[in-house]
Structure formats: structure tokens, C-alpha cells
Amino acid sequence: MKLLQNRCFAFSGSFLLGTELLFLNKHKPWIETSYHGVITENADTVLLDPPLVALDKDAPIPYAGEICAFKIHGQDAPFEAVVLNKTSGEGLLRAKRPIDCEAQKEYTFIIQAYDCGAGPSGASWKKSHKAVVHIQVNDVNEFPPAFREPMYHAAVTEGKIYDSILQVEASDQDCSPQYSQICNYDIVTPDTPFAIDRNGNIRNTEKLNYDKQQQYEIMVTAFDCGQKRATESAAVHIDVKPVCKPGWQGWNKRVDYEPGTGSKQLFPKMHLETCDGPLSSVRATVELQTSHIGKGCDRETYSEQSLQKLCGASSGSTDLLPAPSASTNWTASLLTDSGRDSDLIFRFDGRQAAKIPDGVVPQNLTDQFTIATWMKHGPSPGLRAEKETLLCNSDKTEMNRHHYALYVHNCRLVFLLRRDFTQVDTFRPAEFHWKLEQICDKEWHYYVINVEFPLVTLYVDGVTYEPYLVTDDWPIHPSQIDVQLTVGACWQGGYGPRFTQYFRGSLSGLTIRPGRIESQKVISCLQACKEGLDINSLEGLGKGIKFHFNPAQSILVMEGDDLENINAALRKVSYINSRQFPTPGVRHLRVSTSVQCFGEDTCISIPDIEAVVMVLQPSEPQITIAGAERLTRPAGELRDPAGLLLFQDLHIVSTITRSDSSAHSSARGPGVLEEIIHNLDYCDILVVGEELQPERESLELPHSHLSLLRCVSVPGVDSMSNYEQVIRQVRYHTWHTAAIADRKFRLTCSELNGRYTSNEFNLEVSVLHNEASMDHVNHMVAQPQYLPVRHPVLSPHAAIPSLATVVIVMCIAALVVIVVLGIYRIHVAHQQSSRGRDGAKDGELDWDDSALTITVNPMEVRRLGDELRASERDGGEVFFGDARQQKKKRFIHIGFIYGLRVTGDCSVRVSPSFCVEALREERRCTFLYARMYIEFRDAELGPTALPPTRVGSVSTGLSEIATPPCSVCVCVCVCVCVCVCVCVRESKRERK
């Protein structure tokens, strides 16, 4: 019973204790019902309002009055609450990870506070009510603005001010309005006629001009409200469109033409803008202006004779205005213009005229003849201008009758033809008048007058014109007065002979052909242009398109009623130049257009357009002549009737250098050589040195090969291969080889009348002489070059040096030859005297034993001048004239002591490398004189006069003479003296 009581007591004690503890933690914590917090993006601390504080009424009882935890209820809330002070209940709300505003701007969740319970174990804890927490994330300006489009395009019409041309737009990825909104735009490109507002609207600040600038490119940037700038600017392209103006569009102002490429389109993308105007028809004219090129356009620049042969003109024409030369010197006083590409143009300013020598043109032109010329003429000054004579045939003396004449009067071309008096004393047509615009338009035109009396026809640029007026006159009465043909004026042979009716203009290629007229085909060929307009293809042209060219193909006219067909037709217009080597430079283009509208009072006007065709410089051909440059042949082969083929292995090639760019390198290479084929218009074979002597040597060409070039002596246009075949047949023939040691020839070729020339191909022909082929004078003594020469071995005590020995041996050999030569010449002179030919010889030149006589023919002055110029080109040799008469006498005296006569045809030439002064102390001068003595003695003298013969460094003409015995003695004495002087000088020098 007692035990039971004790147990009951224990139980009741425990009950009382639990009841006491429960009574101690009787209040739950208290917090606010709602909280509002702010957290900065990428931070971890949340600022709450009100602060996070939990209160418990059990305080200050330990555990029961303390706050042990805050718990958050919400899915994926990235926050946590921690207790900073259990006693005061203060807490902290923080983020568990970085908060991204762009991902979520605000958060809402539930929070509760928990006390520490009734004891340390935390039992009997209590929690507060639920409080709502609202968290807002503050944004950070971490993203710059970005444009929605990297490039913007717009188009405006010129001459207008726009409020807004286009709008650019940028955005920002930041979450807050402060940083995500764009507050400003700015144009980065300076000095542009545009502005932009804060909304991105771009406008122009001034009127735009299409002609000034067709497109603008500006760069635009953006700023957000936090003044953060966009990292990349946006490009804005604004195209300026012209105000709709009727006219041609889509054409280039310059078209480059590469020579040899055929035809090239001029307007491949051109079209006519009509601004929706109603058109009923369109007429377009394309004009190629080439008046500044050559004689009006690009033509072949061969000589007039070559062009006539190419066109198949009749032979027998006479060029009245040839290039000045020794044989055609009547044009030397006329003014000339430097024509392009070897064109020869004579300019007359009203003060110059030329007399054609008698016999150049026959006086009787017969009933059929042709006069042709190129003429450029402008309006004559004054209201009633005088006649301007191109060609006139009038009385040379006593009277002023004009037999025939071609002149210009008041922009009218007049041809006068007064026939000689015949048995029929009637009026005959005498003056033929043409009134044409071409006569005074200051442009080049080709005029041809065909006379088939009484009919006279004029061709201007290949087009036929009949005279608008023909006047009759009486024939001219016959007389014995000579006539004078003149160019540029008319000769008045009456009282006070003088020139009158001077011509003012330019002429070229004035020719007259008696006894025959030219066909229209030949005339068209002679004046044909090698450049012009063309149409690539007639396919695709509408049926309503009509077109036609002028004869020179420099003007093209197109008509049609469909605008698209006109556009397509103009795109097919091209430029073509058929010359292999065209004249480079600018050709002007003009397109003029006229339109008709459907019954409208006013119709649109299409302005003309102007462009240029730039013909590029053609690659210049390098004409190369190759072959054997030296021929050595025995004398018998040159005496053979067939002669010696000089250029048997000749080859003529032409190459051009084309630029070459490698595919693996951006640098352009130096170019590659490419062989081309073209024509040649002449080749010259010149004899270098002394002229050929017709009585003993010649250059020959078989007649069977003349057809290739028409005439070897006259330049002719033909292919290089044909020129090769002809030149390979050129033969050199001589029937007196003893007087010739060598011959030199020079070959040059040309294309386009000297515009392109070849290299100078030099050929030297050497003649081999042997004992069998020598004349009878040489069998009496061996030649000096075959004499044995011994070289003694000299001791230090030798009295005569080795050089002196050689000189003595040579002098002895020379002495023997001179003696034989003198005896032979006396024998020849005696035979000729017996035949009765001494009189003729004495008439040419008198021989004087006591002094040297030099006879100069005054008629040879011009020929000697030509030889002087040729000698200056030939190795730099000098021809001694009056300025060096003292030197010439010395060498003439040397010829005299050889027993030779020197005539006016003899030219003494000395190489500049030789000493030509008087004998002085220098050993070289003395030795050279001795050398000339020996070599000159070796010259072989034939029974007839020899041509100028090259002997060492001296070239002189040797005439047939009779050598007196006294001259032989003088030769011997001089030779011995020279040898002794040389030997003594050498001995003294070597002893020293």
C-alpha cells in the first residue's frame, strides 16, 4: 500500500512539472503580416521594409521568448532568412544565388518565425503566423543598346525636304525602364545633310542634288537612358533619285576600246526614260565624231601610191604634192602640218604656192582624166571673196589664159576646162560649178573630179554630185606659149608675172591621172574609213525599227514607234575599228533624240548625251630581220651569171609584248612575246660604203618574182612572207672581182609608211681571191701576205730590234710590188695610147709630173654631200672637206708618190681612230703612215678605171694612169726613209 502511494506521488510530481513547462511557452512568435523588399541585380542582400524582426511575449523566459529560425515557403524561392539575434528576434533575408533581373524582376513568398521552444531541446516550439514577402529586383545597366537591323535603306527624290526619310530602331536587354529604353540617337558620320531625333527618325536638312551626289552612307548610334552607347553603329544608305526628267539613262560617259577586239557595244544598258509621257514615235541619231583623227577618220596611212595599188587604181597618176626630196623639190618651200601616223599635209595660208616643173604632167590631158585631192577648207573672209586656186594651168609668159583650173569661190567648187581650138568653132562647156556644204565646213573631205569631156562628175567622200551650173565658152586659140602648172595659186604670165588667187586651207594627196578616169569602187576604197558605227546583230530588232547609215558609217539614224524596241536597238549599237594598228585617242559620241506625242499640245524634250570612245594604244610590233650576217664566197661564184643570193636564209618576224598576270600572284609580270602577222609596205636594200659601179657590178632580182610586190623599186603593200620570198631572190653579181675585197649591204623594212620600222640587218660579203683568179699582173711576184716572215731570236746585244726587222721586210716587199706596179701601169698606158684612147683620157684630166692636179666636178657637189651623210652613219668615218684641206693634201700626196692620180670623184676617208696629223714624234703616227703605204700598194689596178675601193682605213678612187719612172723612184726613196726612221727610233727606245 505504501509502495502504491509512493508511485502515485511520483506520478503526480511529474505531472505538475509538465504542466509548469507548458505554462512557460504559452505564446507564439509575432511578425509583420507583409514585407516589401528590394535587392540589387547580382547582389545577395535584401533590404526589407519593415525590417525582419520577430517578437515573442514569453520573453525574457529563456528559449520560450527567443527566436530560433525563419522559414520561407514557396517554390524555388532563391532566398533564405537567417536569425541575427535570437533574443531581439532580428533576422536577415538574403539570396542564395545571383539574382538576374532579366530572368525575373520580382518575387513573392511566405515567411514564418519559430521560437526556441520550452527548453534546449527545442521541444514545444511555436511558430508565428504567415507573412507575405514581396521582393523587387533592382536592374543594373549591363547591356548596351543594339539596332534591330545592321543596315537600313531608303530612297529620296532630289530637291525636297523630308520630315522623316526613315526610322531606325534600337533595343536594350536590360529589365528596367531606365536602362532598357533608348533615350537618344546620334549620327556618327560628320558633315552630312541629315539629322536624327530621339525616336530614330532621319530627315534631310537641305535639298539633295542628284547630279552632285547620288547616294549617301551614314552611320547611326543609340544611347539608353543610362547613357550607355551601342557597341555597333548601324549603316544607313540613302539613294537620291533625280526628279523624273525625260532622257537616256544607264549609259557610260567613257568606253574603252582595245585594238583588235572587233566591235564593242557602246550602250549595253541604256534606256529612254519618258516619265510616263505618251509617245507616238522616237527618232534617235548616233553620231561618231572623228574629224580630229587624221583626215577626218582613222584611215590606212600608207603612201598615196601604195593606197592606189591596194585599191586597184589605174597606173599613171602623178603626185603633185609629194614629200620634198632632191628630185621633188618644188614642195620644199610649202608649209607642212605634222600629220598623224606619217600623213603628209600641206597648209596654205594665202602666201605660198608651188610651180610644178615642166614635164611632170603632160600638157595634153586628153578627153579623159582624173583630178583627186584631200581638202580642208573654211569660209572665205569677206562678202565677195576672191577665187582660191587649188590647181591651175596657165600661160607661162605674155598672156594670162587659164587652160584648166580647180578653185573655190564663195564656198563653191569650180572646175575650169578651156579646150584648145579645133576645127569646130563653137561654144563648149568650160566651167562646172558645185555648191556643197562640205566645201567650207572646215573638215577633211576627199574630192575626185572625173572628166569625160563634155561630162564632168564630182565625187565627195565617195558620193556623186552633178554640177548645178555649167557655163560655156569659146575654145582657146592655139599659140606657141608654154604653160605653167601651179598648186596653191594661179600664175599670171602677162605684164608683171606673179602669183594670184592664193588658196587658204590644207591639201594632201593631190594627184592627176591623164588619159583615164577612176571607177566609183576605187574612189570609195581610197577614202574609206577603217572605223565607224555598227550594229552587232539584226536579230531581235522589232519590225517597226528603221535604221540607215551614212556612207562613212559615222552617223546612224533609228526610228520606231515602240519604246522598248528603240531601247533594244540602241543597245546593239557598237564601235568597230578594222585597222590592225589603229590611231589611239578619243572619239566623241553624240546621241540626239526627237519624239512625237499623241496629239498633245506639248511634248517632252529629250536632251542630247555625249560620250567618248577611248581607243587604247596598240602594242607596237617589233619587226626583226634575221639571217646570215656574213658571207664568204670565192670570186668565181660572184662572176657566175646567176650571181650570189644575198639573203637566202632571210626571215622576217614581228612580235608584240602582251602583259601577263600570273594567277598565283597579284603582281603583273613583265609580259610575254607573241608573234603576229601583218603587212609591210617597203623594204630597202642599201649599199654601205662606196656606190655600186654599174659597169662592173649590180643587184638583180628575177622577173618571175616581181609579181609579189608589183615593183621592187617602188614600195608596195604585201605580206611579210611574200617580202621574204622576194628578198631571198636578190642576187649580187660582179664581173670584175679583182677590184673588190668585200661588200656591205643593209636591209630595213617598214610598215605603215615608216610608222613601224625593223632593225637594220647588215650583211657583209667577202671575196676570196686565190692565185688562179688573179689578173696577169700578179703572176710576176708573190703577194706580200704569202711572203715568208722569219722572227730571229735577238740577244741582249742585238743591234736591230725585232720590230725593225719586221718593218724592213715589209718595206722590201712593198718596194718590189711598187716596181712591178709601175712597170705594169706603163705597159697598160702604152697599149691604150696605141688604141687611140689617150685623147679621151687627157680630156678628163691632165697629168703633171711636177705637181698634183685635182679636178672637181661642180655637178658632183650634191652627190658628195649625200656620200658625206652616208659615211657619217657608216661607222663614224669622216669625210675631209675644205676645213681639213691640209690633211687632205697630205693623203693626196701619199697617193701621188704611189704613182696614182686623184680625181674629183675620189673621196679620201680616214677612220677617227687613226692619227691624221702631220708626222710627229709619236711612233703610232709614223707606223700608221707606213701601214697605209703598204696596204695601199696592195690595191689591184685593172685595165679600166676602178671604183672607190676600201683599203685598210683609206678609201679612194683609182683612175687609170701612166706612172712615170721618176714617181717610182720617189716612192722608193720615201719608203726607205720611213723605214730607217722607224728602225732608228725603235733601236734607241729599246736601248734606253
JONOR-V587401 format. One record per backbone hydrogen bond with DSSP energy under -0.5 kcal/mol. NH is the residue of the N-H (numbers start at 0). CO is the residue of the C=O. If there is no record, write none. Layout:
nh->(NH/NH)
co->(CO/CO)
//
This chain:
nh->(4/5/6/7/8/9/10/11/12/13/14/15/16/17/18/19/20/21/22/23/23/24/25/29/34/35/36/37/38/40/41/42/45/46/47/48/52/53/54/58/60/63/64/65/66/67/67/68/70/72/73/76/77/78/79/81/83/83/84/88/89/90/91/93/93/94/95/96/98/100/103/106/108/109/110/111/113/114/115/115/117/121/124/127/130/131/132/133/134/134/135/136/137/137/141/145/147/151/153/155/157/158/159/161/164/165/167/170/171/179/180/182/182/183/185/187/187/188/193/194/196/199/201/202/203/204/205/207/212/215/217/219/220/222/223/224/226/228/229/230/233/234/235/236/237/237/238/238/239/240/240/246/248/254/256/257/258/260/263/265/266/269/270/272/272/273/276/278/279/280/281/282/283/284/285/286/286/287/288/288/289/292/293/294/295/295/298/306/307/308/309/310/311/312/317/319/319/320/324/330/331/333/334/336/338/338/341/342/344/344/345/346/347/349/353/355/355/359/364/368/369/370/371/372/373/374/375/376/384/387/388/388/389/390/391/392/393/393/394/395/396/397/398/402/402/403/404/405/406/407/408/411/412/413/413/414/415/415/416/417/418/420/424/425/427/429/430/431/432/433/435/435/438/439/440/441/444/446/446/447/448/449/449/450/450/451/451/452/454/456/457/458/459/460/460/462/464/467/468/470/472/475/483/484/485/486/487/489/491/492/492/497/499/502/504/504/505/506/507/510/510/511/512/513/514/514/515/522/523/524/525/526/527/529/531/532/533/535/540/544/545/547/549/552/555/556/557/558/559/562/565/566/567/568/569/570/571/571/572/573/574/575/576/577/581/583/584/586/587/588/589/590/591/591/592/593/595/597/598/606/606/608/610/611/612/613/613/614/614/615/615/621/622/623/623/625/625/630/632/632/634/636/637/638/639/642/643/645/645/646/649/650/652/652/653/654/655/657/657/661/664/668/671/673/675/679/680/681/683/685/685/687/687/693/695/696/697/699/701/704/705/707/708/709/710/717/717/719/722/723/724/725/726/727/728/729/730/731/732/733/734/735/738/739/742/743/744/745/746/747/749/750/754/754/755/757/758/760/760/761/762/763/764/765/765/766/767/767/768/772/773/773/777/778/780/785/786/791/793/797/804/805/806/807/808/809/810/811/812/813/814/815/816/817/818/819/820/821/822/823/824/825/826/827/828/829/830/831/832/833/834/835/836/840/841/842/843/843/844/854/855/857/859/860/863/864/865/866/867/868/869/870/871/872/873/874/875/876/876/877/879/879/880/883/884/887/888/889/890/891/892/893/894/895/896/897/898/899/902/903/905/908/908/909/910/913/915/925/926/927/928/929/930/931/932/933/934/935/936/937/937/938/941/945/948/950/953/954/955/958/958/962/963/966/967/968/969/970/971/972/973/974/975/976/977/978/979/980/981/982/983/984/985/986/987/988/989/990/991)
co->(0/1/2/3/4/5/6/7/8/9/10/11/12/13/14/15/16/17/18/19/20/20/23/54/131/48/133/46/135/137/98/39/92/37/45/35/50/88/29/55/57/61/60/62/85/65/113/113/111/109/71/73/75/76/93/91/81/89/89/84/84/51/81/79/91/43/77/77/42/98/99/134/132/72/130/70/68/125/62/65/122/118/121/112/110/32/108/34/106/132/36/104/38/135/139/170/168/234/236/238/240/207/156/159/201/201/199/145/179/175/176/180/222/222/220/185/218/218/191/202/200/196/165/194/161/192/192/159/208/237/235/233/185/183/227/180/223/226/221/144/219/149/217/151/215/235/153/236/213/155/238/272/270/611/613/255/256/257/574/572/572/266/248/246/270/271/273/276/595/595/559/593/557/591/555/284/589/553/286/587/287/289/291/296/292/293/296/302/303/304/305/306/308/307/511/317/509/509/327/327/328/330/346/344/336/342/338/339/336/342/506/334/504/502/486/353/484/356/362/450/512/448/510/446/507/444/505/442/382/407/386/500/405/405/485/403/391/483/400/481/481/492/396/392/400/392/415/390/413/387/411/408/433/406/411/431/404/413/429/402/416/475/422/423/472/470/470/414/468/412/410/433/435/436/437/376/374/372/444/458/370/447/456/368/448/449/454/366/451/449/464/447/462/445/458/459/457/432/432/430/427/418/393/355/391/353/389/499/497/398/490/491/489/487/347/502/375/345/373/371/508/317/369/511/364/367/512/518/519/520/521/522/524/297/575/552/573/571/537/541/558/556/554/549/285/547/283/545/281/560/561/562/563/564/565/566/567/568/569/533/263/531/261/529/578/581/614/612/288/610/286/608/284/589/605/282/280/277/596/245/604/590/588/252/586/254/611/584/612/256/613/654/620/621/652/623/650/763/630/765/767/633/633/634/635/639/731/643/729/729/646/625/623/650/675/621/673/655/671/666/661/659/657/655/653/717/749/749/747/683/745/685/743/691/692/692/732/730/728/701/702/704/705/705/708/679/715/677/718/719/720/721/722/723/725/726/699/643/697/637/695/695/735/736/764/687/762/685/760/683/681/755/750/751/750/748/622/746/758/759/744/628/742/630/763/740/632/765/766/769/769/770/774/775/777/782/783/789/791/794/800/801/802/803/804/805/806/807/808/809/810/811/812/813/814/815/816/817/818/819/820/821/822/823/824/825/826/827/828/829/830/832/831/836/837/838/839/840/840/852/853/855/856/857/859/860/861/862/863/864/865/866/867/868/869/872/871/870/873/909/877/907/878/880/881/883/884/885/886/887/888/889/890/891/892/893/895/894/900/854/902/906/954/877/952/910/913/921/922/923/924/925/926/927/928/929/930/931/932/933/934/935/939/957/955/953/950/908/948/900/956/960/961/963/963/964/965/966/967/968/969/970/971/972/973/974/975/976/977/978/979/980/981/982/983/984/985/986/987)
//
